[in-house]
């Protein structure tokens, strides 16, 4: 649970993820994937 909460906190650094500007579920999921990939590369 701690790892998931930390991941979600890092993903919220992306404003689109935090405020969900994306209109469709597909585009929202794509932003989450991009943010997670960028976070993974940064680590």
Secondary structure, DSSP 8 states (H G I E B T S, - for coil): -HHHHHHHHHHTTSHHHHHT--SSHHHHHHHHHHHHHHHHHH-
